[in-house]
Structure formats: C-alpha cells, structure tokens
Amino acid sequence: MKVRTAIVGGGIAGLAAAVWLEHDHGVRDLVVLEASEHPGGKVATQWRDGCCIELGPQGFLDSAPDTLELAEAAGLGAEIVRTDDPFADRFIVRAGRPRRVPSSPLAFLLSDVLPVPARLRVLLEPFARRHSGGDETVRAFAARRIGPVAADVLVDAMVTGVFAGDPARLSLAATFPRMAAMEAEHGSLTRAMLARRRGGGGPAGPAGVLASFRAGMAALPGAIARQLGERLRTGSPVERIERGRDGGFRLRFPDGELGAERLLLATPAAATARLLRGPAPEAVPALEGMETAPVAVVVTAYRNPGAFGRPVSGFGVLAPGGEGLGILGTLYCHSIFPGQAPDGWILLRTMLGGARQPDAVALDDAALIRRTRRALAAVLGADPEPDSTWVVRHREAIAQYAVGHIGRVARAETAARDAGIELAGSAYRGVSVNDCIRTAREAARRLAN
C-alpha cells in the first residue's frame, strides 16, 4: 500500500501536523502511525473519583493562535476552559518554606522570596556586563545578570518548572530565547521589559492565561483521532525506513510495509535517530546527542479541605534543586481548574525526578508516594493520609536543550531535509504543547511545499 504522506508518531505534534496538512494544504491522502495503542503521546487524561488526573501537560497558554485554531479545527473551541484566577499566587520553596512569588517590583523588594542582599543585587541588573559571545548556560546568564542567589532560587525554580532540568547544563538561547534576545537588543532585561511593557509577556516567554478543556487535555488528541479515523493507525511501530526505488520511502513494520511519497517524523530524538540510520545517517550523531529527563507524577487527593496546616490555594509551588526536597514541584489542581476536583477536595499533582534526580523514576509506587508526602509535609505543614493516589512514570519525559542544542538541531534538520524528511516535536524548538503545535504547522508547510 502507498500513501502520499506518512507521519510517524501520533503524539500531539504528529496529530497536529496531520490536521495542518489537510486544513492548510488540502492533503487528505495521509496516514499517522503511532507505536502505542493510544494517540496523544504524553498528553493523556484519566478521570477517577471525580478528579481529573493529567498524566502529562496540565494545560496550555491561550496566547498561542495555532493552538486555539487547532482546537477550533478539532471542534473543541467551545470546550476550552481557563483558570479562574490567572493572577493566583505562585510559590517557591526557600529555606524549607514556601515563599510567595512577588507580582511587581515593589512587592519583590518587600518580599521574603530572597534574602535582602540578594534582592538588592537584582536591582543592579541594568549594570551587569554583557555576554562575551557563544552559547551560555541558563545558570551562567542568570548569575551574571541578577546574581548567584537569585539564579539558584528564582531561575532554578523556573527551569525546574518548565524543563525539569539543570540550569547549569541547559542552553539559554535554546530554552529561553526571549531572554537572550532581550539582552542582545537592549543590553538589560530591565530596560527590555520597560520597552516592552505594553506587549505583554516577560523574559521567560509570552503572556497568556493557562487553559485546558472541560474533559481534560486528552480531549484534543482524542478529537483529532476521531477526525482522522482510519488514517490514524495505532499499534503500528515503524521498525525501519528505507528509500524506495521511486524516490519515496518504504516503512517497515513487524508484519508488513507501507510506501510513502513524503515523510514527517514526529518521534522523540532517540527514536528519530534510529529511523534515520538508513535514509539520513548524517542526522544520527546530532540526534543521539539530545537528551531527555525522566519524570514521575504522583497525584494525591484529599476530601478534607483543611487537611494541611497551611492554605493550599493558588497555582502551586516549585522546589529549586538546592532545597533537597526530592520533588520538582506541586500543582494545586483543584485551585487552578476548580472543575477538575469535587467541591471541597484538595487535588495535588507532584512531579519528581528530572535531570538532576533521574533515579527517582525507578522507585516503586510506595517509595514515590512516601517521598511526595515528606515533601508536602515540609512545604504545607502537615502530612494527612491521601484519600486517593495515582502514580505515572515518563522515562523519556522532557527534552533537555543542553549547550550546543541549536547547532545539533540545525545539523539534524539539514541532513533530514536533504533526504526529503521533515522533523517535528518537542526535541527541537520548545517542549510545551503550544511549541509542538506551532512547529508541527511549520513542518507541515515545508512538507506540503
């Protein structure tokens, strides 16, 4: 059998690419091949005891037009829900206690999120020296501009929340390009924010309100899967890709093969490297240099709204690596999206592992729950027995854009395109749902042209 376009990988990037090919370019002769039995990849939702258990991303920022357009194309425009309070409190653990993240410069000066000397050092940011050139780690950039203490508390927490990564290894230009651009254009983050204060957003990225769907994030891949129908084939692991004699591609499965004129790979970097050994071997070394961080998710539910010694309201709390809590952070899901838990319940989603504690994912469920409860007791002031718990592990959870990542991406994409293959997914230019959908649209456009 032969199709015009084959997409390997039925995660959100591969599914979005299929929609864009049809929606933007009229390409209907396509097939999406997903190795697992369920589409969506890490975008997955379960409902238990009236609680919405997000196994992957908790939501997306509604400032991304591609994501909103994809939701409309999937028939989910009316199903989008937004957090009740976009300005809800966020917390960072410092010295063992949750500290409220200030929302204004004056609040920052009066807050206890950093010691007084560190807060004063942040004020000197406009006078910090510029980078001399070359790729720089996030930690080096932050220490240079706002001081080492702020780097190890504020920026470390931000990197933990987005990448579950080590800021001393991640590339600033690849992970937070807006920060690098602000310094390059204005010489200072402070001056850049003053110049852009009417445009919204901050150094880390664009502004927006956290959003999801009434039935949870899995509603989006589910709706796309229904639209694709038989053009989506789950349980179809591609073992090998070869060049066909007609200039197209031959995809080998355990029990057969498929021909395709055009090919888009929306698989993790390691899987992509394996598939390109035949048609584009020059891409393999760059792809094999891309790492991922494992993450375990422990969700705990409590029927008693006063179960903890401290209030559990706002968005949640992040734990910088230096705190030694053994967790990356906890989201207050009942507070972010009230419809995702029964009235009066507390629903917490705690992440563990990441680049600095990868072995945590290998712990059994009981050990992960114990570690989670110890951390929550330290942060929230009590250790109540959860009424329900859920545990999930992602051994390849979040791509890590280490120093040199932009060059690796360029080498991999160039080699793949020379072979007539497009790449998409979180391994390249952003790990969020919005990034995957946006880059899938760009890849679909290149493939169609």
N, C-alpha and C positions, 0 to 999 in steps of 0.2 A: 504494500500500500504506500502511496505517496501523497504528501500534502505540500501546500505552498510554503507554510511557515510552521516550524516546530519550536515550542518554548519548553525548555527543560527546567522544572522547578515550579511547583504550584503554591509557593508562599505568596505573600501579598504583592511582591514585585512581579512575579510571573503572571499572576492573575490580572494585575493592573495592566501589564504590557498587552495581554490579550484584549482587554477592553479598549485600550487606546488604539491598537491596530484596527479594530473594527470601527470604533467610534470616530477616530480622526482620519483614517485612511481607507476605510471600506474593505478591509481584509477580513473575510469570513472563513477562508479556507486555511484553518489553523488548528493546531492541537496543543494542549498543555499537558505535559507529562509529569506526574508527581509520584515519587517513590513510595510515600506512605499512603495509608488508606484514607487520610483526611486532608483536604486542601486548607490553605491558610498558613502553613508553617507554624511559626511561634505565636501568631495571632489566634488565640484559642480561648474559649469561654466555657465554663460549666456553671450551672445553677444548682445549688444544694441548700436545702433548708431555707429557701427564700433568699439566699445570698448569691450574689454574682461573683464567681471566682474567676478572675482574669489570670490565665496561666502565662500570658505574655504581656504585651504592652497594655497599660492601664487606659490609655486614650491617645488623643492627638490634639495639637493646637489648631484651632479653627481659623487661623490666619493663612492657611495654605490653600490657594484656589484649586490646585489639582486634586487634592483630597476631597474637597467639597463637590467638585464636579464629578469625581468618580462615584461618590455616594449618590448623587443625583442619577447618574447613568445606571447605577445598580438598583434604583428605585427606593433608596433609603433616605432621601432628602428630608422627609418629614419625621424620620426616626432618630435624627441627631438630637442628643441631649447635651447640655452644657452644665458645668459645675455651677451650683447655686451662688457661690461666692468666689469669684476669680481672684479676689484680694485676700483670701483666707490666710491665716498665719502659717508660716513655714518655720521649721526649727532645725538647728544644727547642734549636735552634741559637742560641748567643750567642757573639759574638766569633769566629765561624768554627768553633766546636767544638760537638758535641752534649753537652748537659748533662742529666743525669737529672732528671726532674720529681719532686720530693720527695713522699712519700705521707703525711707527718704534719707537724705544726707544728715539732717538734724537728728532723726531717730537713730541713725548709725552712731553719731557722736555720743549720744546719751545711752546707748545700749550696752549690754554686757557680753555681746557676741565675741568680742575680742578684748584683751587687756588694754588699758589706757595707752601705753606706749605704742602698741600695735595699731590702735585706731589713729593715733597721731601720725604714724608712719604712712598710713594710707593717704593722708592729706598731702603728702609730698609727691604723690604720683605724677603731677604735671611736670615735675623737675627731674624725673628719673631719666637715666641715659637711654638712648635708643639702642636697639639690637644692631650688632655689627654686621649681620648678614648670615644666611644659611638657615637650615631648619633648626628650630628651637623647641625644647620640650615645654609643655604647659607649665610645669613647676618652675623651670628656669625663668620663663617670661613673667609669671606672677610674682616670684621673689624679687625680680629686678624692678618691677613696676610698683608693687604695693607692699613689699616686704615679706620676709620668710614666714612670719607668724600668720599673716593673713593668707598667704599662699597655702600653708599647711592646714588651715581651718576652712576658710571660705571657698577657695578654689578647689581644694582637695574634695570637699563635700560636693561641689558642682560636678566634678569629673566622676566621682563615685555615683552620683545620681543618674548621669547620662550614659556613661560607658562602663561602669563597674571596673574602672581601670586605674592604673598607676600614673599620676600626672608627671612623674619623673621619667616616664618612658614614652608618653604619647606626644605626637607632633601637634604643636599649636596650629599651624597652618592647615592641617588636615582635620582636626577635631573642632576647633573654634575659629574658622577663617575670618569671622567678623571682627574678632579681637585683633588679629594680625593686621587686617585692613585698617582698623581704627588708628593703630599706631603708625602705620605707613602713611596714611593720609593726613593725620592731624598731629602726630608726634606725641599724643597723650590720649588715654582713654577718657579722662575728664573732659578735655576740650572736644573730643569727638562726640561724647554724649550731650554736651551743651549744644553742639552744632546740629545734632540730630534729634533733639528732644521732641520735636513735633512729628517725627516719623514713626515713633513707636519702637519698641524692642530695646534691647540692651546689648552689652558686649557679647553675651553668650549666644544670641540669636534673635529671631523675630518675636514680636509680641503676639499675643493671642490668648484665647480662653481655652482651657482644657475641655475637650468634648469626647463623647463616645456615642453609642447607640443604645436605645431602650433595652434591647436584648443582649447588650454587651458587644465587645469589639469583634467577636466572631461573626456577627451579623453581616459584616462587609464581605469577607471571603465567601460566606455561605450564599449570599445573594448573587455574587458573581458566578459561583459554581453552578447555581441553578440556571443562570442565563446561558452559560457555556454548554450545559447539557452534556451530550456525548463527546463534545470537543475537549472536555476535561477527562483525563484518564488517570485515576488514582491507582495505587498499587502497581505502578509501571516504572520500575527502576531502570534507568539507562546505564548499561554497563560499559559501553564503548561507542565512540563516534569515529567514523571513517569518512574520507572523501569519496564521493561516488564518481563513476566514470563520466557522468553527465555534468560534472561540476558542482553538483549539490552534495548532500550529506546522507550517510546511512547510519541510523541509530540502532544499535544492537541491544536487545533485551534478553533476559534469560530464556524466553520462549519464542523469540521471533525478531523481526526488524521492521524499521519504518524509514522510508525515504522522505527527504525534505529539501526544498529548494533554498530556504533561508532558515537561519538558526539563531535563537537567542537563549543564552544560558543565564538563568536566574537562580543559581545554586550558590551555597557557601564557597568560599575561596578554595578550600581543600578539595571539595567535590569537583569544582570547575577545573582545577589543575589536573585532576585525574582524567577528566573527559577530554581535555585539550592535548593530551600527550600525543595523540595521533594527528589531528588536523592543525594544531598550532603549538608545537613543542617549545617555541621560543617564549611563550607566555608562562610556562610552568614554573621556572625559578622565581619569578616575581610573585606569583600567586602562592607558592609554597612559603614565601616569606611573610605572609599575612597571618596574624594570629587571631584567635578568639578567646574570650574569657567565659568560663562556665559559671552559671548562676543557679542557685536553688531558691525556690519560692515557698515560704511557709505562710499559709493563711490561717488566722485564728479568729474565731467568732465567740462573742460573749453576750449572753442575753441581758445581763445586768448593766445598765448604762453607767453605774457608779463603780464598776469593777476595779478601776485603778485609782491610785491615790492622787493623781493629777488629772486635769482636764484632757480629754482626748478629742480635740476639735482642731480644725484646720486641714492643711494638706498632708502633713506628716513630718518626719524627722529624718535627717541624714547624719551618718556617723563617719567623720573623717578617719582615715586609716590609723592615725596616731592615737585614737581613743582606745583601741584594743577591745572593742565591744564584741567583735566576732560577727557583726552584721554590717551590711551596707546601708541599710535604712529601712524605714517602715512607712507605708502609706496608710492614712486614715480613710479607708474606702467608704465607710458609712457617712463620712463628712464631705468627701469630695462629690460623690453622686448619691444622695440620700435614697434613691430608689433601688440601690444595689444591696440593701440590707433591710430586714424588717424594722419597723419603727422601734426605737429604743435600744437596738442592738449596737454593739461595737464590732466592726469588721476591720481587721488589721492585715496588711499584706507586707511581709518582711522578706527582704532579699539578703541572701548570704552567698559567700564565695567571691567571685570576681577574680581579677588578675592577681591580686595580692594574697588571696586565700583560696586558690583553686581546689585544694584538697577537701574543702567543706562539702563539695557536691558529692563526694564519695561516702559521706556519713550516712548511716541509716536514718529512717524517719524519726525514731525516738531521739537520737542524738541531735538532729537538726531542730526538733521541737524544744529540747532542753536548752540548747544554745539560744534559740529565739526567746524563750521565756526568761532566761537570765538577763538578756539584753533589755527586754521590755521592762523587767522589774527595776533595772537600774535607771532607765530613762523615765518611766511613768510612775514609779514609786510603789508598785505592788506587783504580786505575782499570782493573779487569780487563775483558777483552773479553766481553760477554754471549754466551752460547750461543744465546739466542733473544731477540727483541724484538718487541713489539706496540705499536702506536700507534692511539689513537682520539681523535677530537675531538668535543666537545659545544659547538656555537656558542651555544646557549642552555642553559647547564648548571644554574645555581643562582640562584634568585630573590634579589634584593637588597632587603632591607627598610629602605630609606632613611628618614631622619627624615620624619615625617608619614605613614608607611605605614598605621598603624591607621586613620587618617581616610580614606585612599584606599580601603581595604578596605570600610569601612562604607558609603561612598558608592556603590561598585560593587555591593555585595551588595544594598543597598536598592533601587537602580534595577533590578537584575535581578529581584529578588523581586516588585517592583511589576508586572513583566511576566510573572510566573509562572515564572521560570527560577532554578534553583539553580546555585551555583558551587562547585567543589571543586578541590583540587590544591595544589601546593607554592607557588603565588604568593601565598597568603593568610595562613595561620596555622601555619607550620612547614614546613621543607624536607626533613625526614627521612622515611624510609619509614613510620615509626610515625605521624608527623604526618599524612601523606597518607591513611593508612588510617583514622585516627580522624576526621579532618574529612570524609572521604567518608561515614562512617557517619552523622555529624550531618546532612550534606546529604541523604542518602537518607531519613532520618527526616522531615525537613521536607518533602521532595517527596511522600512517601507520605501525609503528613497534610494 
